[in-house]
Amino acid sequence: MPNIPTPLLRHLNLAKLLIISLWLTSFNTLAADIKLPILGDSSSGIVSKKQEYKLGKAWLQAFRRQVEPYDDPLLQAYLEQLCLNLAVHSELDDTRLTLVLINNPNINAFAVPGGIVGVHTGIFSHADNEDQLASTISHELAHLSQRHFARGIEAKRNSSAITMAGLLATIIVSSKAGADAGMAALSATQAISIDKQLRYSRSNEQEADRLGIKIMANAGRDPRASADMLEKMMALTRYKSSRPPEFLLTHPVTEKRVSDTRSRTYNVKKQHYPDNFDFYIMQARVQILLHNNPAYSIKFFNQKLTSNSSNTDALTYGLAIANLKAGNFLQAKKLLGKLLEKTPLYAPYIHSDIEVDIAAQRYTTALQKLKSHLKLNQNNYPLKVLQADALWKSHQYKASAMILHSLSRQRPEDSSIWYKLAEVRGLAGNISGVHKARAEFFILIGALENAKRQLKFAEKLLKSDFKGLSIVQQRLIDIDEMERNLSKL
C-alpha cells in the first residue's frame, strides 16, 4: 500500500464510512424490492425509475453535505441551457435535470440516476469549443437515458451499490485532497469484482459514446467533436507522471475507444457548424477561477491578446474580469465599456459591468442598471442574484430577502439561494424566516434532524400566525415522509 499522508487518510476514512453506509442501505433495499421485470426492460425489475430518482436525490444530499458546489449563476445558467438543449435531443424520458457545478481542475463529468449531471470546471480549460464540451455532456446524458446504473445492478447486483457510493466518495476526496487521493478512494470501492466492473464499464462507455454522437447530430452539433475530446482525455492520461490503471478511471479511455468513436463519424458530411461565442466567455471566467491568482490572469490574457489569438473579445472580457478580481475597477470598467460599445445588449457583458459596480460599492448605479435590464427579462436568474446582492450590500435587507424568496420559488433545489436567504432574513430581523430558510437548506443537504430542529424553532415563533404555522407544520410532515422514503432505499 502506498504511503498516504495523515490528512489524506482522514479523507479516505470518511470515504470508507460513506461507502459502507450507502452500500448497506442500498443493498438491503435491493434485496427486498426485487420484482419481475417488465418485458423489454430488464433493469426495471431490479430498480424502478422511481427508486432511481429517490436514490439519486439521496446521493445528491450526501454530496452537498461534503462538497460545496461552485456558485456562479452566470456559468450555472449557461450550462443548464446547454444541458437542456442536448437533453431534448436525447432518449431521456424526463428531460428535467439537476446540474452540479464543481470547482475542480480535472477534465471530468458524471451522471447519477435521478437526472443529476455533474460538470467539473476543468473541462473548460481543455475543450477548444462548445461542441467538445457538449460531447462530454451528451455522453453523460446517454448514460442516464440507457439507465446504466440500473442495468449495472442487473449485471452485478450487490456490487453496484458500492459503485455509486464510490463515485460520491471519489469526488469528495479528490475535491478536498487532490485527484490522486480520489483514485485511491475509487480503487477501494472497486476492489469487489474488478474484472466484471472492467468489462461492463467498457460496454457502458461504448454505448454512451454511440448515443452521445447521435445526440450531437440530432442537436445540430459536430459529432466529430466527440472523438476530438476523447483524444484530449487520452493525451492528458498519457502525459501524467504516474498513469493510474485504466479500470480506476471513471471513464476508461483507450486507443480503441478513440478509434471507434472516430470511425463512427468518418462518414459524417463535412459542413460548417456554428460556434457559440458564449462558450469562450465562460471559458475566460473559468480560467480566472482556476488560476486563482488575478495578477497571473492579467498577464495571461494580456499575453494572449498580444499574440494575435482568435476570439479577442472573449480574451478582453477575461482581462476585464481579472482586473475586477484584482480590484482594478477603473481598468475593468474601461475594458467592459469597449465591449459594450460593440455589443450593448450582450448579457454577460451587462452582468459583469454590474458586477464591477457592486464590487466598487456603487450600489445605486448597479441597482438602476438592474432595474432597467430586468424590465426586459424579469426572471433572469443571474441578474436577480446580482440584484439581491446589491440590495444586501447596500443594507436594504428586506428588499434583498424578497428577491431571494422569489428566487427560492423559481429554483427550490438551489442550496446557495436558501443559504443566502437565511443570512439576509437574519439581518432583516425576520427570525422565523431565518429558521424556515435554514430548514430548507438542511433538507437539500440531507441533514433532516437539523431541518426539523429549525422548523421547531420557527413553530414556537409563529403560534399567533395561523397560516405561517400551518406551512411549518406541513413541512415537518414532509420531512417525516422523506425519512420514511430514505429508510426504504
Secondary structure as a PSIPRED ss2 file (coil, helix, strand):
# PSIPRED VFORMAT (PSIPRED V4.0)

   1 M C   1.000  0.000  0.000
   2 P C   1.000  0.000  0.000
   3 N C   1.000  0.000  0.000
   4 I C   1.000  0.000  0.000
   5 P C   1.000  0.000  0.000
   6 T H   0.000  1.000  0.000
   7 P H   0.000  1.000  0.000
   8 L H   0.000  1.000  0.000
   9 L H   0.000  1.000  0.000
  10 R H   0.000  1.000  0.000
  11 H H   0.000  1.000  0.000
  12 L H   0.000  1.000  0.000
  13 N H   0.000  1.000  0.000
  14 L H   0.000  1.000  0.000
  15 A H   0.000  1.000  0.000
  16 K H   0.000  1.000  0.000
  17 L H   0.000  1.000  0.000
  18 L H   0.000  1.000  0.000
  19 I H   0.000  1.000  0.000
  20 I H   0.000  1.000  0.000
  21 S H   0.000  1.000  0.000
  22 L H   0.000  1.000  0.000
  23 W H   0.000  1.000  0.000
  24 L H   0.000  1.000  0.000
  25 T H   0.000  1.000  0.000
  26 S H   0.000  1.000  0.000
  27 F H   0.000  1.000  0.000
  28 N H   0.000  1.000  0.000
  29 T H   0.000  1.000  0.000
  30 L H   0.000  1.000  0.000
  31 A H   0.000  1.000  0.000
  32 A H   0.000  1.000  0.000
  33 D C   1.000  0.000  0.000
  34 I C   1.000  0.000  0.000
  35 K C   1.000  0.000  0.000
  36 L C   1.000  0.000  0.000
  37 P C   1.000  0.000  0.000
  38 I E   0.000  0.000  1.000
  39 L C   1.000  0.000  0.000
  40 G C   1.000  0.000  0.000
  41 D E   0.000  0.000  1.000
  42 S H   0.000  1.000  0.000
  43 S H   0.000  1.000  0.000
  44 S H   0.000  1.000  0.000
  45 G H   0.000  1.000  0.000
  46 I C   1.000  0.000  0.000
  47 V C   1.000  0.000  0.000
  48 S C   1.000  0.000  0.000
  49 K H   0.000  1.000  0.000
  50 K H   0.000  1.000  0.000
  51 Q H   0.000  1.000  0.000
  52 E H   0.000  1.000  0.000
  53 Y H   0.000  1.000  0.000
  54 K H   0.000  1.000  0.000
  55 L H   0.000  1.000  0.000
  56 G H   0.000  1.000  0.000
  57 K H   0.000  1.000  0.000
  58 A H   0.000  1.000  0.000
  59 W H   0.000  1.000  0.000
  60 L H   0.000  1.000  0.000
  61 Q H   0.000  1.000  0.000
  62 A H   0.000  1.000  0.000
  63 F H   0.000  1.000  0.000
  64 R H   0.000  1.000  0.000
  65 R H   0.000  1.000  0.000
  66 Q H   0.000  1.000  0.000
  67 V C   1.000  0.000  0.000
  68 E C   1.000  0.000  0.000
  69 P C   1.000  0.000  0.000
  70 Y C   1.000  0.000  0.000
  71 D C   1.000  0.000  0.000
  72 D C   1.000  0.000  0.000
  73 P H   0.000  1.000  0.000
  74 L H   0.000  1.000  0.000
  75 L H   0.000  1.000  0.000
  76 Q H   0.000  1.000  0.000
  77 A H   0.000  1.000  0.000
  78 Y H   0.000  1.000  0.000
  79 L H   0.000  1.000  0.000
  80 E H   0.000  1.000  0.000
  81 Q H   0.000  1.000  0.000
  82 L H   0.000  1.000  0.000
  83 C H   0.000  1.000  0.000
  84 L H   0.000  1.000  0.000
  85 N H   0.000  1.000  0.000
  86 L H   0.000  1.000  0.000
  87 A H   0.000  1.000  0.000
  88 V C   1.000  0.000  0.000
  89 H C   1.000  0.000  0.000
  90 S C   1.000  0.000  0.000
  91 E C   1.000  0.000  0.000
  92 L C   1.000  0.000  0.000
  93 D C   1.000  0.000  0.000
  94 D C   1.000  0.000  0.000
  95 T C   1.000  0.000  0.000
  96 R C   1.000  0.000  0.000
  97 L C   1.000  0.000  0.000
  98 T E   0.000  0.000  1.000
  99 L E   0.000  0.000  1.000
 100 V E   0.000  0.000  1.000
 101 L E   0.000  0.000  1.000
 102 I E   0.000  0.000  1.000
 103 N C   1.000  0.000  0.000
 104 N C   1.000  0.000  0.000
 105 P C   1.000  0.000  0.000
 106 N C   1.000  0.000  0.000
 107 I C   1.000  0.000  0.000
 108 N C   1.000  0.000  0.000
 109 A E   0.000  0.000  1.000
 110 F E   0.000  0.000  1.000
 111 A E   0.000  0.000  1.000
 112 V E   0.000  0.000  1.000
 113 P C   1.000  0.000  0.000
 114 G C   1.000  0.000  0.000
 115 G C   1.000  0.000  0.000
 116 I E   0.000  0.000  1.000
 117 V E   0.000  0.000  1.000
 118 G E   0.000  0.000  1.000
 119 V E   0.000  0.000  1.000
 120 H E   0.000  0.000  1.000
 121 T C   1.000  0.000  0.000
 122 G H   0.000  1.000  0.000
 123 I H   0.000  1.000  0.000
 124 F H   0.000  1.000  0.000
 125 S H   0.000  1.000  0.000
 126 H H   0.000  1.000  0.000
 127 A C   1.000  0.000  0.000
 128 D C   1.000  0.000  0.000
 129 N C   1.000  0.000  0.000
 130 E H   0.000  1.000  0.000
 131 D H   0.000  1.000  0.000
 132 Q H   0.000  1.000  0.000
 133 L H   0.000  1.000  0.000
 134 A H   0.000  1.000  0.000
 135 S H   0.000  1.000  0.000
 136 T H   0.000  1.000  0.000
 137 I H   0.000  1.000  0.000
 138 S H   0.000  1.000  0.000
 139 H H   0.000  1.000  0.000
 140 E H   0.000  1.000  0.000
 141 L H   0.000  1.000  0.000
 142 A H   0.000  1.000  0.000
 143 H H   0.000  1.000  0.000
 144 L H   0.000  1.000  0.000
 145 S H   0.000  1.000  0.000
 146 Q C   1.000  0.000  0.000
 147 R C   1.000  0.000  0.000
 148 H H   0.000  1.000  0.000
 149 F H   0.000  1.000  0.000
 150 A H   0.000  1.000  0.000
 151 R H   0.000  1.000  0.000
 152 G H   0.000  1.000  0.000
 153 I H   0.000  1.000  0.000
 154 E H   0.000  1.000  0.000
 155 A H   0.000  1.000  0.000
 156 K H   0.000  1.000  0.000
 157 R C   1.000  0.000  0.000
 158 N H   0.000  1.000  0.000
 159 S H   0.000  1.000  0.000
 160 S H   0.000  1.000  0.000
 161 A H   0.000  1.000  0.000
 162 I H   0.000  1.000  0.000
 163 T H   0.000  1.000  0.000
 164 M H   0.000  1.000  0.000
 165 A H   0.000  1.000  0.000
 166 G H   0.000  1.000  0.000
 167 L H   0.000  1.000  0.000
 168 L H   0.000  1.000  0.000
 169 A H   0.000  1.000  0.000
 170 T H   0.000  1.000  0.000
 171 I H   0.000  1.000  0.000
 172 I H   0.000  1.000  0.000
 173 V H   0.000  1.000  0.000
 174 S H   0.000  1.000  0.000
 175 S H   0.000  1.000  0.000
 176 K H   0.000  1.000  0.000
 177 A H   0.000  1.000  0.000
 178 G C   1.000  0.000  0.000
 179 A H   0.000  1.000  0.000
 180 D H   0.000  1.000  0.000
 181 A H   0.000  1.000  0.000
 182 G H   0.000  1.000  0.000
 183 M H   0.000  1.000  0.000
 184 A H   0.000  1.000  0.000
 185 A H   0.000  1.000  0.000
 186 L H   0.000  1.000  0.000
 187 S H   0.000  1.000  0.000
 188 A H   0.000  1.000  0.000
 189 T H   0.000  1.000  0.000
 190 Q C   1.000  0.000  0.000
 191 A C   1.000  0.000  0.000
 192 I C   1.000  0.000  0.000
 193 S C   1.000  0.000  0.000
 194 I H   0.000  1.000  0.000
 195 D H   0.000  1.000  0.000
 196 K H   0.000  1.000  0.000
 197 Q H   0.000  1.000  0.000
 198 L H   0.000  1.000  0.000
 199 R H   0.000  1.000  0.000
 200 Y H   0.000  1.000  0.000
 201 S H   0.000  1.000  0.000
 202 R H   0.000  1.000  0.000
 203 S H   0.000  1.000  0.000
 204 N H   0.000  1.000  0.000
 205 E H   0.000  1.000  0.000
 206 Q H   0.000  1.000  0.000
 207 E H   0.000  1.000  0.000
 208 A H   0.000  1.000  0.000
 209 D H   0.000  1.000  0.000
 210 R H   0.000  1.000  0.000
 211 L H   0.000  1.000  0.000
 212 G H   0.000  1.000  0.000
 213 I H   0.000  1.000  0.000
 214 K H   0.000  1.000  0.000
 215 I H   0.000  1.000  0.000
 216 M H   0.000  1.000  0.000
 217 A H   0.000  1.000  0.000
 218 N H   0.000  1.000  0.000
 219 A C   1.000  0.000  0.000
 220 G C   1.000  0.000  0.000
 221 R C   1.000  0.000  0.000
 222 D C   1.000  0.000  0.000
 223 P C   1.000  0.000  0.000
 224 R C   1.000  0.000  0.000
 225 A H   0.000  1.000  0.000
 226 S H   0.000  1.000  0.000
 227 A H   0.000  1.000  0.000
 228 D H   0.000  1.000  0.000
 229 M H   0.000  1.000  0.000
 230 L H   0.000  1.000  0.000
 231 E H   0.000  1.000  0.000
 232 K H   0.000  1.000  0.000
 233 M H   0.000  1.000  0.000
 234 M H   0.000  1.000  0.000
 235 A H   0.000  1.000  0.000
 236 L H   0.000  1.000  0.000
 237 T H   0.000  1.000  0.000
 238 R H   0.000  1.000  0.000
 239 Y C   1.000  0.000  0.000
 240 K C   1.000  0.000  0.000
 241 S C   1.000  0.000  0.000
 242 S C   1.000  0.000  0.000
 243 R C   1.000  0.000  0.000
 244 P C   1.000  0.000  0.000
 245 P C   1.000  0.000  0.000
 246 E H   0.000  1.000  0.000
 247 F H   0.000  1.000  0.000
 248 L H   0.000  1.000  0.000
 249 L C   1.000  0.000  0.000
 250 T C   1.000  0.000  0.000
 251 H C   1.000  0.000  0.000
 252 P C   1.000  0.000  0.000
 253 V C   1.000  0.000  0.000
 254 T C   1.000  0.000  0.000
 255 E H   0.000  1.000  0.000
 256 K H   0.000  1.000  0.000
 257 R H   0.000  1.000  0.000
 258 V H   0.000  1.000  0.000
 259 S H   0.000  1.000  0.000
 260 D H   0.000  1.000  0.000
 261 T H   0.000  1.000  0.000
 262 R H   0.000  1.000  0.000
 263 S H   0.000  1.000  0.000
 264 R H   0.000  1.000  0.000
 265 T C   1.000  0.000  0.000
 266 Y C   1.000  0.000  0.000
 267 N C   1.000  0.000  0.000
 268 V C   1.000  0.000  0.000
 269 K C   1.000  0.000  0.000
 270 K C   1.000  0.000  0.000
 271 Q C   1.000  0.000  0.000
 272 H C   1.000  0.000  0.000
 273 Y C   1.000  0.000  0.000
 274 P C   1.000  0.000  0.000
 275 D C   1.000  0.000  0.000
 276 N C   1.000  0.000  0.000
 277 F H   0.000  1.000  0.000
 278 D H   0.000  1.000  0.000
 279 F H   0.000  1.000  0.000
 280 Y H   0.000  1.000  0.000
 281 I H   0.000  1.000  0.000
 282 M H   0.000  1.000  0.000
 283 Q H   0.000  1.000  0.000
 284 A H   0.000  1.000  0.000
 285 R H   0.000  1.000  0.000
 286 V H   0.000  1.000  0.000
 287 Q H   0.000  1.000  0.000
 288 I H   0.000  1.000  0.000
 289 L H   0.000  1.000  0.000
 290 L H   0.000  1.000  0.000
 291 H H   0.000  1.000  0.000
 292 N C   1.000  0.000  0.000
 293 N C   1.000  0.000  0.000
 294 P H   0.000  1.000  0.000
 295 A H   0.000  1.000  0.000
 296 Y H   0.000  1.000  0.000
 297 S H   0.000  1.000  0.000
 298 I H   0.000  1.000  0.000
 299 K H   0.000  1.000  0.000
 300 F H   0.000  1.000  0.000
 301 F H   0.000  1.000  0.000
 302 N H   0.000  1.000  0.000
 303 Q H   0.000  1.000  0.000
 304 K H   0.000  1.000  0.000
 305 L H   0.000  1.000  0.000
 306 T H   0.000  1.000  0.000
 307 S C   1.000  0.000  0.000
 308 N C   1.000  0.000  0.000
 309 S C   1.000  0.000  0.000
 310 S C   1.000  0.000  0.000
 311 N C   1.000  0.000  0.000
 312 T H   0.000  1.000  0.000
 313 D H   0.000  1.000  0.000
 314 A H   0.000  1.000  0.000
 315 L H   0.000  1.000  0.000
 316 T H   0.000  1.000  0.000
 317 Y H   0.000  1.000  0.000
 318 G H   0.000  1.000  0.000
 319 L H   0.000  1.000  0.000
 320 A H   0.000  1.000  0.000
 321 I H   0.000  1.000  0.000
 322 A H   0.000  1.000  0.000
 323 N H   0.000  1.000  0.000
 324 L H   0.000  1.000  0.000
 325 K H   0.000  1.000  0.000
 326 A H   0.000  1.000  0.000
 327 G C   1.000  0.000  0.000
 328 N C   1.000  0.000  0.000
 329 F H   0.000  1.000  0.000
 330 L H   0.000  1.000  0.000
 331 Q H   0.000  1.000  0.000
 332 A H   0.000  1.000  0.000
 333 K H   0.000  1.000  0.000
 334 K H   0.000  1.000  0.000
 335 L H   0.000  1.000  0.000
 336 L H   0.000  1.000  0.000
 337 G H   0.000  1.000  0.000
 338 K H   0.000  1.000  0.000
 339 L H   0.000  1.000  0.000
 340 L H   0.000  1.000  0.000
 341 E H   0.000  1.000  0.000
 342 K H   0.000  1.000  0.000
 343 T C   1.000  0.000  0.000
 344 P C   1.000  0.000  0.000
 345 L C   1.000  0.000  0.000
 346 Y C   1.000  0.000  0.000
 347 A H   0.000  1.000  0.000
 348 P H   0.000  1.000  0.000
 349 Y H   0.000  1.000  0.000
 350 I H   0.000  1.000  0.000
 351 H H   0.000  1.000  0.000
 352 S H   0.000  1.000  0.000
 353 D H   0.000  1.000  0.000
 354 I H   0.000  1.000  0.000
 355 E H   0.000  1.000  0.000
 356 V H   0.000  1.000  0.000
 357 D H   0.000  1.000  0.000
 358 I H   0.000  1.000  0.000
 359 A H   0.000  1.000  0.000
 360 A C   1.000  0.000  0.000
 361 Q C   1.000  0.000  0.000
 362 R C   1.000  0.000  0.000
 363 Y H   0.000  1.000  0.000
 364 T H   0.000  1.000  0.000
 365 T H   0.000  1.000  0.000
 366 A H   0.000  1.000  0.000
 367 L H   0.000  1.000  0.000
 368 Q H   0.000  1.000  0.000
 369 K H   0.000  1.000  0.000
 370 L H   0.000  1.000  0.000
 371 K H   0.000  1.000  0.000
 372 S H   0.000  1.000  0.000
 373 H H   0.000  1.000  0.000
 374 L H   0.000  1.000  0.000
 375 K H   0.000  1.000  0.000
 376 L H   0.000  1.000  0.000
 377 N C   1.000  0.000  0.000
 378 Q C   1.000  0.000  0.000
 379 N C   1.000  0.000  0.000
 380 N C   1.000  0.000  0.000
 381 Y H   0.000  1.000  0.000
 382 P H   0.000  1.000  0.000
 383 L H   0.000  1.000  0.000
 384 K H   0.000  1.000  0.000
 385 V H   0.000  1.000  0.000
 386 L H   0.000  1.000  0.000
 387 Q H   0.000  1.000  0.000
 388 A H   0.000  1.000  0.000
 389 D H   0.000  1.000  0.000
 390 A H   0.000  1.000  0.000
 391 L H   0.000  1.000  0.000
 392 W H   0.000  1.000  0.000
 393 K H   0.000  1.000  0.000
 394 S C   1.000  0.000  0.000
 395 H C   1.000  0.000  0.000
 396 Q C   1.000  0.000  0.000
 397 Y H   0.000  1.000  0.000
 398 K H   0.000  1.000  0.000
 399 A H   0.000  1.000  0.000
 400 S H   0.000  1.000  0.000
 401 A H   0.000  1.000  0.000
 402 M H   0.000  1.000  0.000
 403 I H   0.000  1.000  0.000
 404 L H   0.000  1.000  0.000
 405 H H   0.000  1.000  0.000
 406 S H   0.000  1.000  0.000
 407 L H   0.000  1.000  0.000
 408 S H   0.000  1.000  0.000
 409 R H   0.000  1.000  0.000
 410 Q H   0.000  1.000  0.000
 411 R C   1.000  0.000  0.000
 412 P C   1.000  0.000  0.000
 413 E C   1.000  0.000  0.000
 414 D C   1.000  0.000  0.000
 415 S H   0.000  1.000  0.000
 416 S H   0.000  1.000  0.000
 417 I H   0.000  1.000  0.000
 418 W H   0.000  1.000  0.000
 419 Y H   0.000  1.000  0.000
 420 K H   0.000  1.000  0.000
 421 L H   0.000  1.000  0.000
 422 A H   0.000  1.000  0.000
 423 E H   0.000  1.000  0.000
 424 V H   0.000  1.000  0.000
 425 R H   0.000  1.000  0.000
 426 G H   0.000  1.000  0.000
 427 L H   0.000  1.000  0.000
 428 A H   0.000  1.000  0.000
 429 G C   1.000  0.000  0.000
 430 N C   1.000  0.000  0.000
 431 I H   0.000  1.000  0.000
 432 S H   0.000  1.000  0.000
 433 G H   0.000  1.000  0.000
 434 V H   0.000  1.000  0.000
 435 H H   0.000  1.000  0.000
 436 K H   0.000  1.000  0.000
 437 A H   0.000  1.000  0.000
 438 R H   0.000  1.000  0.000
 439 A H   0.000  1.000  0.000
 440 E H   0.000  1.000  0.000
 441 F H   0.000  1.000  0.000
 442 F H   0.000  1.000  0.000
 443 I H   0.000  1.000  0.000
 444 L H   0.000  1.000  0.000
 445 I C   1.000  0.000  0.000
 446 G C   1.000  0.000  0.000
 447 A C   1.000  0.000  0.000
 448 L H   0.000  1.000  0.000
 449 E H   0.000  1.000  0.000
 450 N H   0.000  1.000  0.000
 451 A H   0.000  1.000  0.000
 452 K H   0.000  1.000  0.000
 453 R H   0.000  1.000  0.000
 454 Q H   0.000  1.000  0.000
 455 L H   0.000  1.000  0.000
 456 K H   0.000  1.000  0.000
 457 F H   0.000  1.000  0.000
 458 A H   0.000  1.000  0.000
 459 E H   0.000  1.000  0.000
 460 K H   0.000  1.000  0.000
 461 L H   0.000  1.000  0.000
 462 L C   1.000  0.000  0.000
 463 K C   1.000  0.000  0.000
 464 S C   1.000  0.000  0.000
 465 D C   1.000  0.000  0.000
 466 F H   0.000  1.000  0.000
 467 K H   0.000  1.000  0.000
 468 G H   0.000  1.000  0.000
 469 L H   0.000  1.000  0.000
 470 S H   0.000  1.000  0.000
 471 I H   0.000  1.000  0.000
 472 V H   0.000  1.000  0.000
 473 Q H   0.000  1.000  0.000
 474 Q H   0.000  1.000  0.000
 475 R H   0.000  1.000  0.000
 476 L H   0.000  1.000  0.000
 477 I H   0.000  1.000  0.000
 478 D H   0.000  1.000  0.000
 479 I H   0.000  1.000  0.000
 480 D H   0.000  1.000  0.000
 481 E H   0.000  1.000  0.000
 482 M H   0.000  1.000  0.000
 483 E H   0.000  1.000  0.000
 484 R H   0.000  1.000  0.000
 485 N H   0.000  1.000  0.000
 486 L H   0.000  1.000  0.000
 487 S H   0.000  1.000  0.000
 488 K H   0.000  1.000  0.000
 489 L C   1.000  0.000  0.000
